[in-house]
Amino acid sequence: MMRWLVAAVLLAATVAGGAQERRRSLSLSEYTAELQRVESEIQQLTSQPENAESLRQSLPKSWTVKDGDREVSVSTEFLGGALTDFQKSPPKRKRVLLEELRSRMDTMVEQGAAFAQPDRADAAMRTRLQQILSAREFRFVRPPSAWEIWRDKVLAWLDHWITRAFRRIPEAPGLGRVLVWVVIALAACVLAVWLYRLSRQQAVQRTREILPFAASSKSWRAWLCEADDAAGSGDWRNAVHLAYWAAVSYLETGGAWRPDRARTPREYLRVLAPAHPGKEVFTTMTRRFEGVWYGARAAGPVEFQATRSELEALGCR
């Protein structure tokens, strides 16, 4: 019995030690070296696809990167999922997945380098950030105005006098009942106004989808392949969504506009030249995408096939 207990304790200590090792923090140089190792093994998968499983098993659930007082956790779930898909995919799909993984790893290396220099901000990026923050959807992000401060003081004063009035409720039951209903009505009005403003604000925010990378950094064929996969699994809404980004990637690669991750669908329409041969087709596709992705329109095979036909009309063949 004692031997079994000692063995259990040693096993638990070993597992705990291994978990602690996997959770240890990496310095920025160690994190960069780890990314380069993974990127190198991903490149080798082109000629040695059988190594995908061993690479997946060598990954921790996340990398914890520490630089001074700052600490960031970087999940590897996307990488593990991509390697699992890689093992199950046909050769053509494997090539697309490897291309996406290499692009993603390059981006992560660049982000790691930027993490080491947080105070070096690009002037153009600061200008663009200022433009985004001055947009309509961010108009509520500000300090309280003089009117709001005065309103809060009035509400505090009313709360004080209502509290004093409620102290006399036992002496005047009828007045107490009236005051209760008045307070309930005021609270309901305030809640209704707040919910209305919140719904409008969220409706505006839903029209902006900021990608983690420029749409053209992933080929339109890769976007379209993902759209076909989503359609194959019956996820028609996401299939229309991915097909739309295939169109954006195709037009952006062709020089229709300069890449910008923060554009809304309507902004893409505005920057597309009126004389562009695909203007009318892209307008129709954008309206369908907005109705399906941001609105309440149902999506099905008909919507996806229509989007596919418009992609072919743009030149995505």
C-alpha positions in Angstrom: 0.0 0.0 0.0 2.8 2.4 1.0 4.6 1.7 -2.3 1.5 2.5 -4.3 1.1 5.8 -2.4 4.8 6.8 -3.0 4.4 6.0 -6.7 1.3 8.1 -6.9 2.9 11.1 -5.3 6.0 10.8 -7.6 3.7 10.6 -10.6 1.8 13.7 -9.5 5.0 15.6 -8.9 6.3 14.6 -12.4 3.0 15.8 -14.1 3.0 19.0 -12.1 6.6 19.7 -13.0 5.9 19.1 -16.6 2.9 21.4 -16.6 5.0 24.1 -14.8 7.7 23.7 -17.5 5.1 24.1 -20.3 3.7 27.2 -18.6 7.1 28.9 -18.0 7.5 32.4 -19.4 9.6 32.9 -22.5 11.8 35.9 -23.1 11.3 37.8 -26.3 14.4 36.2 -27.9 13.3 32.7 -26.8 9.8 33.4 -28.2 11.2 34.5 -31.5 13.5 31.5 -31.7 10.5 29.2 -31.0 8.5 30.9 -33.8 11.4 30.5 -36.2 11.6 26.8 -35.2 8.0 26.2 -35.9 8.2 28.2 -39.2 11.1 26.1 -40.3 9.3 22.8 -39.5 6.2 24.1 -41.4 8.3 24.7 -44.5 9.6 21.2 -44.3 6.1 19.8 -44.4 6.1 20.5 -48.1 8.4 17.5 -48.6 7.7 15.7 -45.3 3.9 16.0 -44.6 4.1 13.0 -42.2 5.9 15.2 -39.6 2.7 17.4 -39.1 1.5 15.3 -36.1 4.8 15.4 -34.3 5.0 19.2 -34.8 1.4 19.6 -33.5 2.2 17.5 -30.3 5.3 19.6 -29.7 3.3 22.7 -29.3 2.1 24.0 -25.9 -1.4 25.3 -25.5 0.0 28.8 -25.4 3.3 30.7 -25.2 3.7 33.1 -22.4 6.0 35.9 -23.4 7.5 38.2 -20.7 9.3 41.5 -21.4 10.1 43.4 -18.3 6.8 44.0 -16.4 4.7 43.1 -19.5 3.4 39.6 -20.0 1.4 38.3 -23.0 -0.1 34.9 -23.6 -0.2 33.8 -27.3 -2.5 30.9 -28.0 -1.4 28.1 -30.4 -4.9 26.7 -30.9 -5.1 28.1 -34.4 -1.8 26.4 -35.3 -2.8 23.0 -33.8 -6.2 23.2 -35.6 -4.5 24.0 -38.9 -2.0 21.1 -38.6 -4.9 18.8 -37.9 -6.7 20.0 -41.0 -3.5 19.6 -42.9 -3.3 15.9 -42.1 -6.8 15.3 -43.3 -6.8 17.5 -46.4 -6.1 16.5 -50.1 -2.8 17.7 -51.6 -4.2 20.8 -53.2 -5.7 22.0 -49.9 -2.4 21.1 -48.1 -0.6 23.7 -50.2 -3.1 26.4 -49.4 -2.9 25.6 -45.7 0.9 25.7 -45.7 0.8 29.1 -47.5 -1.6 30.5 -44.9 0.5 29.1 -42.0 3.7 30.6 -43.3 2.0 34.0 -43.7 0.6 33.8 -40.2 4.0 32.9 -38.7 5.6 35.8 -40.6 3.0 38.1 -39.1 3.6 36.7 -35.6 7.4 37.3 -35.9 6.7 40.9 -36.9 4.3 41.4 -34.0 7.0 40.0 -31.6 9.5 42.6 -32.9 6.9 45.3 -32.4 6.2 44.1 -28.9 9.9 44.9 -28.0 9.5 48.5 -29.2 6.1 49.7 -28.0 7.1 53.4 -28.0 8.1 53.5 -31.7 4.8 54.4 -33.4 4.6 55.0 -37.1 3.3 58.5 -37.9 1.0 57.2 -40.7 -0.4 54.6 -38.3 -1.1 57.3 -35.7 -2.8 59.4 -38.3 -5.0 56.5 -39.3 -5.8 55.6 -35.7 -6.9 59.2 -35.2 -9.1 59.0 -38.2 -10.7 55.8 -36.9 -11.3 57.2 -33.4 -13.0 60.3 -34.9 -15.4 58.1 -36.9 -19.1 58.1 -36.0 -19.2 54.9 -34.1 -16.7 56.3 -31.5 -18.6 59.5 -30.8 -19.7 58.2 -27.4 -16.2 57.6 -26.2 -15.4 60.9 -24.4 -15.3 62.4 -20.9 -18.6 63.6 -19.4 -19.8 66.9 -20.8 -20.8 69.9 -18.6 -24.5 69.0 -19.3 -24.0 65.4 -18.1 -22.2 66.6 -14.9 -25.1 69.0 -14.2 -27.7 66.3 -14.9 -26.0 63.9 -12.5 -26.1 66.6 -9.8 -29.8 67.2 -10.3 -30.5 63.5 -10.2 -28.5 63.2 -6.9 -30.5 66.1 -5.5 -33.8 64.4 -6.6 -32.6 61.2 -5.0 -32.0 63.0 -1.7 -35.5 64.5 -1.6 -37.2 61.3 -2.7 -35.4 59.4 0.1 -36.6 61.9 2.6 -40.2 61.6 1.2 -40.1 57.8 1.6 -39.3 58.2 5.2 -42.8 59.5 5.7 -44.6 56.8 3.8 -46.1 55.2 6.9 -47.8 58.5 7.6 -49.2 58.8 4.1 -49.7 55.4 2.4 -51.4 56.9 -0.7 -48.5 59.2 -1.4 -46.0 56.4 -1.0 -47.8 54.3 -3.6 -47.8 57.2 -6.1 -44.1 57.8 -5.5 -43.3 54.1 -6.1 -45.1 54.1 -9.4 -43.4 57.4 -10.5 -40.0 56.0 -9.7 -40.8 52.7 -11.6 -42.0 54.7 -14.6 -38.9 56.9 -14.6 -36.6 53.8 -14.3 -38.4 52.2 -17.2 -38.0 55.3 -19.4 -34.3 55.5 -18.6 -33.8 51.8 -19.3 -35.7 52.1 -22.6 -33.6 55.1 -23.8 -30.4 53.3 -22.8 -31.4 50.1 -24.6 -32.3 52.1 -27.7 -29.0 54.0 -27.8 -27.1 50.7 -27.1 -28.8 48.9 -30.0 -28.1 51.8 -32.4 -24.4 51.9 -31.3 -24.0 48.2 -31.8 -25.7 48.3 -35.2 -23.2 50.9 -36.3 -20.2 48.9 -34.9 -21.3 45.7 -36.6 -20.7 47.4 -40.0 -16.9 47.5 -39.4 -15.0 44.3 -39.6 -11.2 44.8 -39.0 -9.2 41.9 -40.3 -6.0 40.9 -38.6 -4.2 41.3 -41.9 -4.9 42.9 -45.3 -7.4 40.9 -47.4 -4.8 40.6 -50.3 -2.2 39.1 -48.0 -4.2 35.9 -48.5 -4.9 35.0 -52.1 -8.4 35.2 -53.4 -8.2 31.4 -54.2 -7.5 30.7 -50.5 -10.5 32.8 -49.5 -12.6 31.0 -52.1 -11.4 27.6 -51.0 -12.5 28.4 -47.4 -15.9 29.6 -48.7 -16.4 26.3 -50.6 -15.5 24.4 -47.4 -18.0 26.4 -45.4 -20.7 25.8 -48.1 -19.9 22.1 -48.0 -20.6 22.0 -44.3 -23.8 23.9 -44.7 -22.6 27.1 -43.1 -24.0 29.3 -45.9 -23.8 32.6 -44.0 -20.0 32.2 -43.5 -19.6 30.9 -47.1 -21.1 34.2 -48.4 -18.9 36.1 -46.0 -15.7 34.4 -47.1 -16.6 34.7 -50.8 -17.0 38.4 -50.3 -13.5 38.7 -49.0 -12.3 36.7 -51.9 -13.6 39.5 -54.1 -11.9 42.1 -52.0 -8.6 40.2 -52.2 -9.0 39.9 -56.0 -9.7 43.6 -56.6 -7.0 44.7 -54.1 -4.4 42.4 -55.7 -5.3 44.0 -59.1 -4.6 47.5 -57.8 -8.2 48.7 -57.4 -7.2 50.4 -54.1 -4.5 50.5 -51.5 -4.8 47.8 -48.7 -6.5 49.0 -45.6 -7.6 46.5 -42.9 -10.2 48.9 -41.3 -12.4 49.7 -44.3 -16.1 49.0 -44.2 -17.8 47.3 -47.2 -19.3 50.7 -48.1 -15.9 52.3 -48.0 -14.6 49.6 -50.4 -17.4 50.6 -52.8 -16.6 54.3 -52.5 -12.9 53.8 -53.3 -13.6 51.6 -56.3 -13.4 53.8 -59.4 -16.8 54.3 -61.1 -15.3 53.3 -64.5 -14.0 50.0 -63.1 -15.6 47.1 -65.1 -16.5 45.2 -62.0 -18.2 48.2 -60.2 -21.8 47.0 -60.8 -21.1 43.4 -59.9 -19.1 44.3 -56.8 -22.0 46.6 -55.7 -24.5 43.8 -55.9 -22.2 41.4 -54.1 -21.6 43.9 -51.3 -25.3 44.6 -50.7 -26.0 40.9 -50.5 -23.1 40.4 -48.1 -24.2 43.2 -45.8 -27.8 41.8 -45.7 -26.5 38.3 -44.8 -23.6 39.1 -42.5 -24.8 42.3 -40.7 -28.6 42.1 -41.3 -31.2 39.5 -40.6 -31.4 38.1 -44.2 -31.3 34.3 -44.3 -28.5 32.6 -46.3 -28.7 29.4 -48.3 -27.4 27.7 -51.4 -29.1 30.3 -53.7 -27.3 33.3 -52.1 -24.0 31.5 -52.2 -24.3 30.4 -55.8 -25.3 34.0 -56.7 -22.2 35.2 -55.0 -20.1 32.6 -56.7 -21.5 33.7 -60.1 -20.6 37.3 -59.4 -17.1 36.2 -58.4 -16.7 34.6 -61.8 -18.0 37.8 -63.5 -15.3 39.7 -61.7 -12.7 37.4 -63.1 -12.2 34.9 -60.3 -12.0 31.7 -62.3 
